[in-house]
């Protein structure tokens, strides 16, 4: 199967216009010693029905979350997505457009990004949001590097309650700069205000923390941001946007930079990608922030329109002096989040938030009441919680798999002190019966050990 | 077309769209469950109906040009047809509804897709291994340079801090190098429009970490001295990086690994037909030679002796990670479907037809515009509006804008920087002869207008939903988000 339209007659006619005898003649600049002698060693071409059959077969070897009962979260969440999200983001006019370099022909994407930036601004209560980042991990890394620029210091402090994968990406990014990383330990699942003092003593440019953090615990963002500010550090906060239906946003406490993972807003889990990083900061940082941004302006006739702006920070103009090297970002995912938030609306997001809160607390209570588990931490949580299990979490998960349940995330790999703990996620997609099934199954499993 | 109000300017208080189930567990007070944390008082999200949402975004889509709308000859961006069957594959719940932390036994098909996609990309690159972890071309550049850095450090070479980049390169190359802590030194092009080998030989030395080269280069020309270039850099102890933005010209004809490159990035959203989404998601997969394989990011997908796939984190020399999980899996999946559809002959046909189409456009435009390198090009041709500027005061940007009035998306303008008044045209292999004829006829007509009615061109576009934007005002009166009344 092929997507090239030319017939043999077309090719001959076109070669005649070019004045070449063959296509081969056109590629004569490729020296013979580097020409590929034979065909590429990839499988032979497939027709569309053959391809679809093969991909369906491969897909069927996976266990998707609709065919099981899955309590995994840990940075990626199964939330209900209204059908309008895929219907609208599938439109070819959005999906098959390039970055909107030519505003006159790209007002659709530009206005959608402006609305996306507005929604991020509203949710986080921040004045400036960019057009998106690759994911929360790279957003956090860029935020910390930017903090070093702002503060003129070269130490980044991060709470160890931040997602371990985000911290790995942060570490990877920092290794290419002059900056070093200080990881501040959390206490009982919480980043204490004490962390700010540790960060300041280390000469840090910023303190980065996450709320709800990796353990699902809602940090005392207000106290942390105030202490960070008082110590003269830049505050970098990673948030779950779904939690902001209920919780006061970090912008209201004066955070300098707010980042997060937008996947829960209408983006499929998709085995981990593509994701949606969002990035917001205070106005005074407008010359330093990474990535693209869309602004409203007027055209020659004075009509309202949208265009990419603050472009002089960017790589195609500033080259090696650019604030980042980002061009392609996650525009279609940003569109998905925009449609999703519009479809949910004010009450819808509040309701999703509240359902997550209620159901996760019900699950935590039941697991402790009936399934011999104990809470790992005594701290407020949003939709995920760590529980201490009376048997190794890995073994509980193996037994759960036999019951058609995917259990929580075993924390021991990232936090050796929590080797007997499991991170359980319960979103609005789970019913009371689903939760009771999990609780029952764990009870039976631990009683049989 | 009528302007579309912001979604915030639509709807009315209390209007709702999506409905969720009632809470089926005993409800408790949020302030009790979240004691000690401040609850949100104000949340100004839109209040609209589902039909409001559908109409709003459908109308916005009508204000947008796309490949599905018409020819999109945006040079360096490879705006080829995005096959619909790939979209179907990416929406199979067995792929789209997987959590990345599920037990490996429950995601064998997904791991197989990652493993085989990476193996096929390595084969196409002529290199040892590949990873799809980077989310964009620039991200792939950054990861590649991180690997280059770790490689030199692992050999105790701390002084290799310079990256050599031709002055015709994309701006991302120097930006990525700087982001990775390298100093950038520019290499000029020679009269042929190719990398000046003598200048490169003078610049390469004990401080050279790598050379970043785009091949074919941004003039659409194959760097025919590539083997010599690689030898010079290797002799100086540096590595050679291939910016694969223009890989569409090379598929099945030649492989960067065979030319001597050590590391490269692909843009799956260019060469391998995954939709660009109005600015992403992309996938900037990279391929590396054997010497660099130990430095790939974690996790690496491996295949055991029993045929089972797993994720390996035990890679002591790895640079770390550049993504929250394993990269844009669903983008890689589309590329996988595309490669399987085309097969080896189909891939080679892509390159050949892309080259044919670019040369056809070049032949048709000869005489109408200056063509700085008017000889056989690869997948794209760079023309110049210098004559139109000097004789009629019409600039490349004006010609681009006027093309919109003919219903066609403009080429890339003012790039590469080494060509004045550049218009970079990349037709791609999926455009028919008729579509190319329409493009060339429009450019011929505009060339005539430049001499007969230059003001029409300078004032273009005249038929789009909006005319040229006041970019200065956009910066001066920065307005990047809507604000509710009273906030």
Interface residues (C-beta under 8 A of the other chain):
Chain A: X1 X2 X3 X4 X5 X6 X10 X11 X13 X14 X15 X17 X18 X19 X20 X23 X25 X26 X27 X28 X29 X30 X31 X33 X34 X35 X36 X39 X40 X41 X42 X43 X44 X45 X46 X48 X51 X52 X54 X55 X56 X57 X58 X59 X60 X61 X62 X63 X64 X65 X66 X68 X70 X72 X74 X75 X76 X78 X80 X82 X84 X86 X87 X88 X90 X91 X92 X93 X94 X95 X96 X97 X98 X99 X100 X101 X102 X103 X104 X105 X106 X107 X108 X109 X111 X112 X113 X114 X115 X117 X118 X119 X120 X121 X122 X127 X128 X129 X131 X132 X134 X135 X136 X137 X138 X163 X165 X166 X168 X169 X171 X172 X173 X175 X176 X177 X178 X218 X220 X221 X222 X244 X245 X246 X247 X248 X249 X252 X261 X268 X269 X270 X271 X272 X273 X274 X275 X286 X292 X293 X294 X295 X296 X297 X298 X299 X300 X301 X303 X304 X305 X306 X307 X309 X310 X311 X314 X315 X316 X317 X318 X319 X320 X321 X322 X324 X325 X326 X327 X328 X329 X330 X331 X332 X333 X335 X338 X339 X341 X342 X343 X344 X345 X346 X347 X348 X349 X350 X351 X352 X354 X355 X357 X358 X359 X361 X362 X380 X382 X397 X401 X406 X409 X428 X431 X432 X435
Chain B: X3 X4 X6 X7 X8 X15 X16 X17 X18 X19 X20 X21 X23 X24 X25 X26 X27 X28 X30 X33 X34 X35 X36 X37 X38 X39 X40 X41 X43 X44 X45 X46 X47 X48 X50 X53 X54 X56 X57 X58 X60 X61 X62 X63 X64 X65 X66 X67 X68 X69 X72 X74 X77 X79 X80 X81 X82 X83 X85 X87 X88 X89 X90 X91 X92 X93 X94 X95 X96 X97 X98 X99 X100 X101 X102 X103 X105 X106 X107 X108 X109 X110 X112 X113 X120 X123 X124 X126 X135 X136 X137 X138 X139 X141 X142 X145 X146 X149 X170 X171 X172 X174 X175 X176 X177 X178 X179 X180 X181 X184 X221 X222 X224 X226 X227 X250 X251 X252 X253 X254 X255 X258 X259 X269 X273 X275 X276 X277 X278 X279 X280 X281 X282 X283 X284 X297 X298 X319 X320 X321 X322 X323 X324 X325 X326 X327 X328 X329 X330 X331 X337 X339 X340 X341 X342 X343 X344 X345 X346 X347 X348 X349 X350 X351 X352 X353 X355 X356 X357 X359 X360 X362 X363 X364 X376 X378 X400 X401 X404 X409 X410 X412 X415 X429 X430 X431 X432 X433 X461 X464 X465 X466 X467 X468 X469 X470 X471 X473 X474 X475 X477 X478 X479 X480 X481 X482 X483 X484
